Amino acid sequence: MPLPYVLLSAAVSLDGYLDDTGPERLLLSGPADFDRVDEVRASVDAILVGAGTIRADNPRLLVNSPVRRAARVAAGLPEYPLKVTVSGSGDLDPGARFWHTGGDKVVYTTLAGAEVVRERGVAADVVPLGVELSWPVLLEHLYSVRGVRRLMVEGGGRIHTQLLREGLANELQLVLAPLFVGDPEAPRLFGPGGYQGGRLRLVETRRIEDVVLMRYEPTAPGVGRGVCAADRHWLALACDLAAECPPSRTAFSVGAVVVAADGTELARGYSREGGDPVVHAEEAALAKIAPDDPRLASATVYSSLEPCARRASRPAPCARLILSAGIHRVVTAWREPDTFVTAPDGNALLSAAGVDVLLLPEYSSRAKAPNHHLLDD
């Protein structure tokens, strides 16, 4: 199922704390950064915080700028983004400012927690997810039922930790404040646990008064048949590469990227690259990697189209090239139609050889876009 783009937003001290233990909220950034956050809020469909943040900070989570609210309305959007919270127990104060400001609100909870929320008369839609909370189920519901395409998560640290550990965060916007907290009892941004491996990609750094904004994207592929946010990023890139192909009436336009387990891009390619009229995307990418590169065994191939199992132009189809390279994980957006080849089931060939093959059909329209001249005939 498709999921929203999940953006984690937080400000921390130099030693990694979200707050101190004093009675008042520790302000880690200033007016210019607060205005930046307001701008980000205005750009999303929903804002999520945990129940602990509501209890500790009593936030309103509004778009404060009238100009930005007016722009949302002019674009056909609600004046305020949907406000979302998560509580397994349903222990929520119905008098909190969260419920009485802004637009629509929704509480995701458990079956037991839903009874508590309703008994307390909290002014929000209540969505029980089952006996336990599930982030994938919650995100799928936000996407398919509430129409949320971009979700901003503003805390707390436990929720940020869970989303990163489960590989569900697409972006981290981290503001670093020039002060120390040093109190072991104070809340930290990230807790211990089994995070995905690999380095995050630094997308942007920006000085804002005396703080620094850093934007990161996770890059490490998922493991096995599990799908993470980085898988979606790399598959989207493969679809973008397909648009770079020289057009053809006799072959599909396809893009491919090969990514190591730590998130390092090993190579990319696209159909008919370099003036070769018959080269395929996966073939072009794999040709740029040394055959004895030890990273291939744990790498993932992302291809906008299912790797071919049969081809007339060269002896080795792309599925066989992937197997020969020793790659055990492939992520694709679109099953190959039988436009040029009968029963072109490359995914089945790979699966039969023990490769983990994942199909993310929510990207199929992007994969098909540069091939409409072939599909419309």
GIZIKA-V660023 format. One record per residue. N is the residue number from 1. PSI is psi in radians with two decimals (999 if undefined). OMEGA is omega as a letter, one per 30 degrees, with the letter a starting at -180 (NA if undefined). Layout:
BEGIN
N;PSI;OMEGA + N;PSI;OMEGA
END
This chain:
BEGIN
1;2.50;l + 2;2.62;a + 3;2.77;l + 4;2.77;l + 5;2.09;a + 6;2.05;a + 7;2.03;l + 8;2.29;a + 9;2.26;a + 10;2.70;l + 11;2.39;a + 12;2.79;l + 13;3.00;l + 14;-0.46;l + 15;0.35;l + 16;0.33;a + 17;2.53;l + 18;-0.40;a + 19;3.00;l + 20;-2.89;a + 21;0.23;l + 22;2.96;a + 23;-0.42;a + 24;2.63;l + 25;2.28;l + 26;2.09;l + 27;1.93;a + 28;-0.34;l + 29;3.13;a + 30;-2.94;a + 31;-0.70;a + 32;-0.69;l + 33;-0.62;l + 34;-0.67;l + 35;-0.65;l + 36;-0.77;l + 37;-0.70;l + 38;-0.68;l + 39;-0.73;l + 40;-0.76;l + 41;-0.72;a + 42;-0.34;a + 43;-0.11;a + 44;2.93;l + 45;-0.43;a + 46;2.66;l + 47;2.30;a + 48;2.37;l + 49;2.74;l + 50;2.86;l + 51;-0.57;l + 52;-0.63;l + 53;-0.68;l + 54;-0.74;a + 55;-0.70;a + 56;-0.68;a + 57;-0.29;a + 58;0.96;a + 59;2.78;l + 60;-0.59;l + 61;1.06;a + 62;2.81;l + 63;1.94;a + 64;-0.47;a + 65;2.10;l + 66;-0.59;l + 67;-0.77;l + 68;-0.66;l + 69;-0.71;l + 70;-0.64;l + 71;-0.65;l + 72;-0.82;a + 73;-0.73;l + 74;-0.49;l + 75;0.08;l + 76;0.28;l + 77;2.80;l + 78;2.69;a + 79;-0.66;l + 80;2.57;l + 81;2.70;l + 82;2.38;l + 83;2.29;a + 84;2.43;l + 85;2.85;a + 86;2.25;l + 87;2.03;l + 88;-0.62;a + 89;-0.41;a + 90;0.18;a + 91;1.47;a + 92;2.43;l + 93;2.02;a + 94;-0.23;l + 95;-0.01;a + 96;2.60;a + 97;-0.45;a + 98;-0.69;a + 99;-0.33;a + 100;0.25;l + 101;2.72;l + 102;-2.75;a + 103;-2.31;a + 104;2.64;l + 105;2.61;l + 106;2.45;l + 107;2.15;l + 108;2.27;a + 109;-3.03;l + 110;3.05;l + 111;-0.77;l + 112;-0.72;a + 113;-0.57;a + 114;-0.66;l + 115;-0.70;a + 116;-0.79;a + 117;-0.78;a + 118;-0.68;l + 119;-0.58;a + 120;-0.17;l + 121;0.61;l + 122;2.32;a + 123;1.33;a + 124;2.77;l + 125;2.43;a + 126;2.18;a + 127;1.80;l + 128;2.32;a + 129;-0.08;a + 130;-2.80;a + 131;-0.60;l + 132;2.81;l + 133;2.57;l + 134;2.09;l + 135;-0.77;l + 136;-0.72;l + 137;-0.72;l + 138;-0.83;a + 139;-0.67;l + 140;-0.70;l + 141;-0.75;l + 142;-0.71;a + 143;-0.91;a + 144;-0.57;a + 145;-0.73;a + 146;-0.06;l + 147;0.42;a + 148;2.09;l + 149;-0.55;l + 150;2.17;a + 151;2.17;l + 152;2.21;a + 153;2.08;a + 154;0.32;l + 155;3.14;g + 156;-2.85;a + 157;-0.60;a + 158;-0.73;a + 159;-0.74;l + 160;-0.76;a + 161;-0.81;a + 162;-0.77;a + 163;-0.66;l + 164;-0.72;a + 165;-0.57;a + 166;0.06;l + 167;0.55;a + 168;-0.07;a + 169;2.23;l + 170;-0.45;a + 171;2.53;l + 172;2.10;l + 173;1.89;a + 174;2.18;l + 175;2.20;a + 176;2.09;a + 177;2.49;a + 178;1.09;l + 179;2.86;l + 180;2.60;l + 181;-0.97;l + 182;0.13;a + 183;1.99;a + 184;-0.28;l + 185;-0.17;a + 186;2.71;a + 187;2.38;l + 188;2.79;a + 189;-0.87;a + 190;2.40;l + 191;3.08;l + 192;2.79;l + 193;-3.14;a + 194;1.45;l + 195;2.79;l + 196;2.59;l + 197;3.12;l + 198;2.91;a + 199;2.56;l + 200;2.62;l + 201;2.23;l + 202;2.00;a + 203;-0.61;a + 204;2.53;l + 205;2.47;a + 206;2.25;l + 207;2.28;l + 208;1.75;a + 209;-2.11;a + 210;0.23;l + 211;2.91;l + 212;2.22;l + 213;2.30;l + 214;2.22;l + 215;2.22;a + 216;2.65;l + 217;2.31;l + 218;2.53;a + 219;-0.32;a + 220;2.24;l + 221;2.86;l + 222;3.12;a + 223;2.33;l + 224;-2.31;a + 225;0.12;l + 226;2.44;a + 227;2.28;l + 228;3.00;a + 229;-0.63;l + 230;-0.60;l + 231;-0.71;a + 232;-0.67;l + 233;-0.85;a + 234;-0.63;l + 235;-0.66;l + 236;-0.68;l + 237;-0.73;l + 238;-0.69;l + 239;-0.67;l + 240;-0.67;l + 241;-0.55;l + 242;-0.53;l + 243;-0.25;l + 244;-0.12;a + 245;2.43;l + 246;2.32;a + 247;2.63;a + 248;2.61;l + 249;-0.09;a + 250;0.10;a + 251;2.68;l + 252;2.71;l + 253;2.11;a + 254;2.54;l + 255;2.61;a + 256;2.57;l + 257;2.41;l + 258;2.18;a + 259;2.28;l + 260;2.87;a + 261;-0.45;a + 262;0.06;l + 263;0.06;l + 264;2.24;l + 265;2.11;a + 266;-0.66;l + 267;2.80;l + 268;2.78;l + 269;2.92;l + 270;2.81;a + 271;2.39;l + 272;0.44;l + 273;2.53;l + 274;0.36;l + 275;0.02;l + 276;1.97;a + 277;-0.22;a + 278;0.02;a + 279;2.42;l + 280;2.84;a + 281;-0.87;a + 282;-0.67;l + 283;-0.79;a + 284;-0.69;a + 285;-0.85;a + 286;-0.50;l + 287;-0.33;a + 288;-0.01;a + 289;2.36;l + 290;2.32;a + 291;-0.45;a + 292;0.27;l + 293;2.05;a + 294;-0.28;a + 295;-0.25;a + 296;-0.61;a + 297;-0.49;a + 298;0.25;a + 299;2.93;l + 300;2.38;l + 301;2.23;l + 302;2.17;a + 303;2.35;a + 304;-0.42;l + 305;2.53;l + 306;2.25;l + 307;2.43;a + 308;2.52;l + 309;-0.31;l + 310;2.52;l + 311;2.63;a + 312;-0.35;a + 313;-0.51;a + 314;2.78;a + 315;-0.67;a + 316;2.00;l + 317;2.88;a + 318;-0.58;l + 319;-0.70;l + 320;-0.63;l + 321;-0.67;l + 322;-0.77;l + 323;-0.72;l + 324;-0.53;l + 325;-0.19;l + 326;0.34;a + 327;2.41;a + 328;0.19;l + 329;2.28;a + 330;2.36;l + 331;2.19;a + 332;2.85;a + 333;-0.42;a + 334;2.27;l + 335;2.39;a + 336;2.16;l + 337;2.91;a + 338;0.64;l + 339;-0.74;a + 340;-0.41;a + 341;2.41;l + 342;2.33;l + 343;1.07;a + 344;1.14;a + 345;1.27;l + 346;-0.58;l + 347;-0.71;l + 348;-0.69;l + 349;-0.78;l + 350;-0.78;a + 351;-0.72;l + 352;-0.43;l + 353;0.12;l + 354;0.14;l + 355;2.41;l + 356;1.97;a + 357;2.17;a + 358;2.33;l + 359;2.12;l + 360;1.51;a + 361;-0.25;l + 362;-0.24;l + 363;0.07;a + 364;-0.62;a + 365;-0.62;l + 366;-0.64;l + 367;-0.59;a + 368;-0.41;a + 369;-0.85;a + 370;0.08;a + 371;0.22;a + 372;-0.53;l + 373;-0.37;l + 374;-0.59;a + 375;-0.41;a + 376;-0.21;a + 377;999;NA
END
